[in-house]
Amino acid sequence: MGGLDENEYSCRAVCAAAGAVVMSVDYRLAPENPFPAAADDAYAAVRWVAEHGERIGADPSRVAVGGESAGGNLAAVVALRARDLGGPELALQVLVSPVVGHPDDGRASYREFAEGYFLSRSSMDWFFTTYPRDERDLEDPYLLPLRAKSFAGLCRALVLEAECDVLRDEGEEYAVRLKDAGVRTDLVRYDGMIHAFFGPLATELSVARDAQARTAAALRSAFGTDGE
């Protein structure tokens, strides 16, 4: 599951609304390629854009990252890596229902929406048997960003959450941690929505248009292209 085709619609929508180049990354998937393969691929792709973006008509000095669910995890991870490794400089991270914590962390949304709301607790448990190499990886902030010791110095963030989603509380906690660290962060919760409202279910849910428009507006603001 997952892949370029699944998110084609939302990538095109953001591209058109933001007037920006959108590069969708076909990163390696688990279980054939466990952590840190996907994280390495995502960071390598962003470094390439920052160094060679003009080859695809992009401005290498204005780069943002974004993703939904597992992609939101990778966007947050790339932002952490960019800070820790001295670049590239990012203008914005867009995190849509990101995976930033673990199912066993005890958050209420995992109990309230465990079954019957599209993404289940059992599915998340299974994902966490396929992605980490072993339990030691679960303490690595490049796998679970909420494990980071500091959130200071990260790029501006837009965090979009669905009310009826096991991942809701961890994403909202991440937004609060960013704000507390002095990172400019906007958090939006879409009441009544389920996981995957932004991308895979976008053609079925009208609220996706608002979420994609918010994303595009945040990109234009971060890139300084509001008036262009």
N, C-alpha and C positions, 0 to 999 in steps of 0.2 A: 504494500500500500504506500501511498505517497508518490511524489514524482512531479515532473514538469507539467504534464497535462492536467493534473488535478487542480493546479493553481493558475492555469493559463488565463482564465477569465478575470480573476482579481488583479493579476499583474497587468493585463491590458487596460483595465479600468483605471488603475492608479497611474499608469503611464500617460494615458490620455488626459486625465484630470490634472495631473501635476505638471505636465509638459516637461517631464524628465525621462532620461533613459532608465529603464528597469532591466536589470540583468537577473534572470532566474537561474539559480545554480543547481545543477544535477549532481549533488554531492553523493558520496558513497553511503549505502544504507546497511544497517544491521539487519539480521545477525551475521551476515557474511563478513561485514566490515564493522566491528564494534568500536566503541570509543577508543581513541579520539579521532577516528577517521573522518567523520562528518564535520567535527569542529575544525580539524586541520584544513579540510577542503574549503569550508566557508571562509576561514581567515585568509587562506591563499588566494581565493577569488577576490576578496576585498583589497588585498595588497596589490593584485594585478590591476584592478580598476584604478587604484590610486597612482599607479606607475604608468599605465598604458591606456587610460580611459579614452584618450582622443581617438584610438583605433576604432572604437564603436560609437563615436560621436558624443562622448560624455566629457564633462569637465572634471579632470582628476582632482581639482582642488575643492570640489563640492561633492562629498560622498556620504551617503546614509546607508543604514542597514535596517532590514525589517523582515518579519516573518510571523507565521501563525502556528501555534502549537509547538511541534518539534522545531519548526523554522523560527519561532519566537525564541526558543531556547538558544538556537545557534546565533541569532542576532544579538542576544544579550551576551553570549560568550564572546563573540567577535568584539563587542564594545569593551568587555573586560580585557581581552588580549591586547587590543589596540592601546588601551591605557597602560597596561603593564609592560608592553614591549616597545613603547615609544612610537606608536603609529600603526597605521595611518590615522590622521586626524579625521574624526567623524563629526558630521553636523547634527545627526539625529539617529536615534534608534526607535523603531516602531515595533512594539511587542504586542501581538494580538493573541490573547489566551496562551501566554507562554508557559512552557514547562520550566520552572525554576526551582522547584522543591521536589520532595519525595512523597509517595502515597502514604508512607508510614509516619509522616511528620505530625499527624494529628489534627489537621485543619478541618473545620466544620463542613466545608463544601464537599469534602470527600465522603462525609456521612450523609449529608442531605441529598446529594445527587448521584449516589453510588450506582444506581441502576435506573434505566428508563429515560435517560436524557441524552441520548446519542453516544457520548463518550462515557464509558463505564469505569468504575474502580477496577474491575477485573481486567479490562483491557490495559489500563495503566500498569497494573501489576505485571502483566505479561511483557509489556514494553521494557520494563526494568529488569526482566530476566534476559533480554536480548541485547541491550545496548552496552551496559557496563561489562568490562572484562571480569571484574570481581568486586567484592564489597568495598575495597579500598578506593575504587573510582568514585564511590558515592560521597566521598568527602572532598572531591576535587571541584572547585568553583567553575572550572571549564566544562564540567558536566552538569552541576547543579549551582547556578549562579547565586542562590541565596546563601551558599556556604562561603562566599567571599568575606574576607575580614574587613574590607573597607569598600564603600561605594563612592567615595569622594573622587572627583576628577573625571567621572564618566560623562559622556556626551548627553545632551538633552534627550528627553524620552517622551514618547506618547505610548500609553498603555491602554489597550482596549480589552474589556472583559465582558463575558456573557454571564448573566445572573445565574442561570441553571447549568453550571459546569463544575465538575470536580476540581478544575484548575483555578477557579475564580479567586479563592482566598490567597493562594500563593502569589498570583500575579498582582493582586492588590497590595499584598504585603511588600512585594518587591518595589512597587511604585512608592510606597510610604518610606521604605528604606532609602530609595534614591532621593526623595525630597528631604529627608532628615540629614542626608549627606551634602545638601546644598545643590543638588542637581535639579535643574529646571525640568519638572515632570508634570504632564497632564494625564489624568486618569479618568476614563469614561467607562461606566458600567451600562450595558444594554439590558434593561429589564425584560424578563421573559425569554431571553435568547438562550440558545444552546450552543455547545461547542461547534466550531467550523462554520459559524454564521458569516464570516468574512470572505472565505474563499470557496471551499468545496460546495457549500450550500448557498452561495451568493445569488445564483440565478433563481432560487426558490424563495428567498427572504428579502423583502424590500428594505429592511433595515441595513442590509449590506451597503446600499448606495450611500447612506449617511456615513457609515464607518469608512468607506473608501474615500468619500469627500473630505472627511476629517484628516485622513492620512495625507491626501494630496495637499490640503491647506497647510498642514504642519511641515511638509517637505518644502513647499514654496517659501514659507516663512524662514525655515532653517537655511535654505539656499540663498535667501535674499532675492527671490525672483517674483515676489508678489505683484510687482508692477509690470512684469514682462509679458 
